[in-house]
Amino acid sequence: MQKIAVVLSGNGVFDGAEIHEATLTLYAIARQGAVYEIFAPDIPQHHVINHITGEEMDETRNVLVESARIARGKIRALSEFSARDFDALILPGGFGAAKNLSTFAFDGAACRVNPDVEKAVKEMASMGKPIGALCISPVILARILGDVELTIGQDAGTAEAIEKMGATHTRTSHGEVVVDKKYKVVTTPCYMLDARIDQIGEGAENVVKAILGLI
């Protein structure tokens, strides 16, 4: 049975992992007969956003602790991740990917990636194991891998930043995936487009199916 590591970035679209993308990715993995284990960096969250008002709140949270809400407590620190134990890796989206897993939200193409995230991605790539990324999280793979083909949908500014990092961006719509055969990377736009939850489910399922086909 294939085992997939899923890396979360908190809990909630504006400051953490996008909950629909994360949950539907887990659902798709189970539906396809694989199993998953959930990880997150044990680091402070960049900031906390009130998801009703969109305003920053005067409090601090931890990315691992917040991600544990989605994982129902069954989660490990990403520093414990070993690529030898998994067949594939998936990064759901949400602004946490651009604020906590990387600094893309602030630095664009000059962004830095969290060391544990970078290590996990590089280990998987060096072993020829598939990596999936949804929504905004493909920018992390562009920063780490460079000459990789990716999609974030149709946002021109983000696509331009991806190409500044040396990657190739392919324009896509709902549920479509782009597969980079060199790195075995699979990406889909999800909420980078104006999407319904069923379209998010379709994108997550298509990423998982493509990844399982590459194992």
C-alpha positions as CSV (number, residue, x, y, z in Angstrom):
1,M,0.0,0.0,0.0
2,Q,1.5,3.4,-1.1
3,K,2.2,5.8,1.7
4,I,2.0,9.6,1.1
5,A,3.3,12.3,3.4
6,V,1.1,15.5,3.5
7,V,2.7,18.7,4.7
8,L,0.4,21.3,6.3
9,S,1.1,25.0,7.0
10,G,-1.4,25.8,9.8
11,N,-5.2,25.9,9.9
12,G,-7.1,28.3,7.7
13,V,-6.7,29.8,4.3
14,F,-5.5,33.3,5.2
15,D,-2.7,32.3,7.6
16,G,-2.3,28.5,7.3
17,A,-3.3,25.5,5.2
18,E,-6.5,25.8,3.1
19,I,-8.8,23.4,4.9
20,H,-10.8,22.2,1.9
21,E,-7.6,21.5,-0.1
22,A,-6.0,19.7,2.9
23,T,-9.1,17.6,3.8
24,L,-10.0,16.7,0.2
25,T,-6.4,15.7,-0.4
26,L,-6.5,13.3,2.5
27,Y,-9.9,12.0,1.3
28,A,-8.6,11.4,-2.2
29,I,-5.6,9.5,-0.9
30,A,-7.9,7.2,1.1
31,R,-10.3,6.8,-1.8
32,Q,-7.5,5.7,-4.0
33,G,-6.4,3.0,-1.6
34,A,-3.3,4.7,-0.3
35,V,-2.5,5.8,3.3
36,Y,-1.2,9.1,4.5
37,E,0.8,10.6,7.4
38,I,0.6,14.3,8.2
39,F,3.5,16.6,9.0
40,A,4.0,20.3,9.7
41,P,7.0,22.5,10.7
42,D,7.2,23.1,14.5
43,I,7.6,26.9,14.1
44,P,5.7,30.1,15.0
45,Q,3.0,31.1,12.6
46,H,3.9,34.3,10.7
47,H,0.7,36.0,12.0
48,V,-2.9,35.2,12.9
49,I,-5.8,36.4,10.7
50,N,-9.4,36.8,11.8
51,H,-11.1,34.8,9.0
52,I,-14.3,36.9,9.3
53,T,-12.8,40.4,9.0
54,G,-9.5,39.6,7.3
55,E,-7.7,41.6,10.0
56,E,-4.6,40.6,11.8
57,M,-5.1,39.5,15.4
58,D,-2.8,40.3,18.4
59,E,-1.9,36.7,19.2
60,T,0.7,34.1,18.3
61,R,0.2,30.5,17.2
62,N,2.3,27.5,16.3
63,V,2.1,25.9,12.8
64,L,2.4,22.4,14.1
65,V,-0.2,22.9,16.8
66,E,-2.7,24.6,14.4
67,S,-2.1,21.9,11.7
68,A,-3.0,19.3,14.3
69,R,-6.6,20.6,14.3
70,I,-6.9,19.3,10.7
71,A,-4.9,16.1,11.5
72,R,-7.2,15.4,14.5
73,G,-4.0,15.4,16.6
74,K,-2.3,12.7,14.5
75,I,0.7,14.6,13.2
76,R,4.5,14.8,13.5
77,A,7.0,17.6,13.3
78,L,8.4,17.9,9.8
79,S,11.9,17.7,11.2
80,E,11.2,14.0,11.8
81,F,10.3,13.3,8.1
82,S,12.4,10.8,6.2
83,A,11.9,10.3,2.5
84,R,12.9,6.7,2.8
85,D,9.6,6.0,4.6
86,F,7.2,7.4,2.0
87,D,6.3,6.9,-1.7
88,A,5.2,10.5,-2.3
89,L,4.8,13.9,-0.8
90,I,1.9,16.4,-1.2
91,L,1.7,20.1,-0.2
92,P,-1.8,21.5,0.0
93,G,-2.2,25.3,-0.5
94,G,-3.4,28.2,1.5
95,F,-1.5,31.4,2.4
96,G,0.4,29.4,5.0
97,A,2.4,27.9,2.2
98,A,3.4,31.4,1.2
99,K,3.8,32.8,4.8
100,N,4.9,29.9,7.0
101,L,6.4,27.3,4.7
102,S,8.1,30.1,2.6
103,T,8.3,33.8,2.4
104,F,6.7,34.0,-1.0
105,A,3.8,36.3,0.2
106,F,6.4,38.9,1.2
107,D,9.4,38.4,-1.1
108,G,8.0,36.9,-4.3
109,A,10.6,35.4,-6.5
110,A,13.3,36.2,-4.0
111,C,11.6,34.1,-1.3
112,R,13.2,31.7,1.2
113,V,11.8,28.3,2.0
114,N,11.6,26.8,5.5
115,P,14.7,24.5,5.9
116,D,12.6,21.4,6.9
117,V,10.4,21.9,3.8
118,E,13.4,22.3,1.6
119,K,15.0,19.2,3.0
120,A,11.9,17.1,2.5
121,V,11.4,18.2,-1.1
122,K,15.1,17.7,-2.0
123,E,15.2,14.2,-0.4
124,M,12.1,13.1,-2.3
125,A,13.4,14.6,-5.6
126,S,16.8,12.9,-5.2
127,M,15.1,9.6,-4.7
128,G,12.9,10.1,-7.8
129,K,9.7,10.0,-5.7
130,P,6.6,12.1,-6.8
131,I,5.7,15.4,-5.2
132,G,2.3,17.1,-5.5
133,A,1.4,20.7,-4.9
134,L,-2.0,22.5,-4.9
135,C,-3.0,26.1,-5.2
136,I,-0.1,28.5,-4.3
137,S,2.3,25.8,-2.9
138,P,3.9,25.1,-6.4
139,V,5.9,28.3,-5.8
140,I,7.8,26.5,-3.1
141,L,8.8,23.8,-5.7
142,A,9.8,26.5,-8.1
143,R,12.1,28.0,-5.5
144,I,13.7,24.7,-4.5
145,L,13.8,22.8,-7.9
146,G,14.2,25.6,-10.4
147,D,13.7,24.1,-13.9
148,V,10.4,22.4,-13.2
149,E,7.1,22.7,-15.0
150,L,4.2,23.9,-12.8
151,T,0.8,25.5,-12.7
152,I,-1.0,27.8,-10.3
153,G,-3.8,28.4,-12.8
154,Q,-4.1,31.7,-14.5
155,D,-2.7,34.4,-12.1
156,A,-0.2,36.4,-14.2
157,G,1.8,37.9,-11.4
158,T,2.4,34.6,-9.7
159,A,3.1,32.9,-13.0
160,E,5.7,35.6,-13.7
161,A,7.4,35.0,-10.3
162,I,7.5,31.3,-10.9
163,E,9.3,31.9,-14.2
164,K,11.7,34.3,-12.5
165,M,12.7,31.4,-10.3
166,G,13.6,29.4,-13.4
167,A,10.5,27.3,-13.6
168,T,8.0,27.0,-16.5
169,H,4.4,27.9,-15.8
170,T,1.5,26.3,-17.7
171,R,-1.9,28.0,-17.7
172,T,-4.7,25.6,-16.5
173,S,-8.3,25.6,-15.4
174,H,-10.4,23.7,-12.8
175,G,-9.3,20.2,-12.1
176,E,-6.4,20.2,-14.6
177,V,-3.0,19.0,-13.6
178,V,0.5,19.6,-14.9
179,V,3.0,16.8,-14.7
180,D,6.7,17.4,-14.8
181,K,8.1,14.1,-15.8
182,K,11.7,15.0,-15.0
183,Y,11.0,15.7,-11.3
184,K,7.8,13.7,-11.0
185,V,6.0,16.8,-9.8
186,V,2.2,17.2,-10.1
187,T,0.4,20.5,-9.6
188,T,-3.1,21.9,-9.9
189,P,-4.6,25.4,-9.3
190,C,-7.5,24.8,-6.8
191,Y,-8.4,28.1,-5.0
192,M,-5.9,30.1,-7.1
193,L,-9.0,30.1,-9.4
194,D,-12.5,31.2,-8.3
195,A,-13.6,27.7,-7.4
196,R,-16.3,25.6,-5.8
197,I,-15.6,23.0,-3.3
198,D,-16.4,20.2,-5.7
199,Q,-13.8,21.6,-8.1
200,I,-11.3,21.5,-5.3
201,G,-12.1,17.9,-4.8
202,E,-11.6,17.2,-8.4
203,G,-8.2,18.8,-8.5
204,A,-7.1,17.0,-5.3
205,E,-8.3,13.7,-6.7
206,N,-6.5,14.2,-10.0
207,V,-3.2,15.1,-8.3
208,V,-3.4,12.0,-6.2
209,K,-4.3,9.8,-9.2
210,A,-1.4,11.2,-11.2
211,I,1.0,10.8,-8.3
212,L,0.0,7.2,-7.7
213,G,0.6,6.6,-11.4
214,L,4.2,7.9,-11.1
215,I,5.1,5.7,-8.1
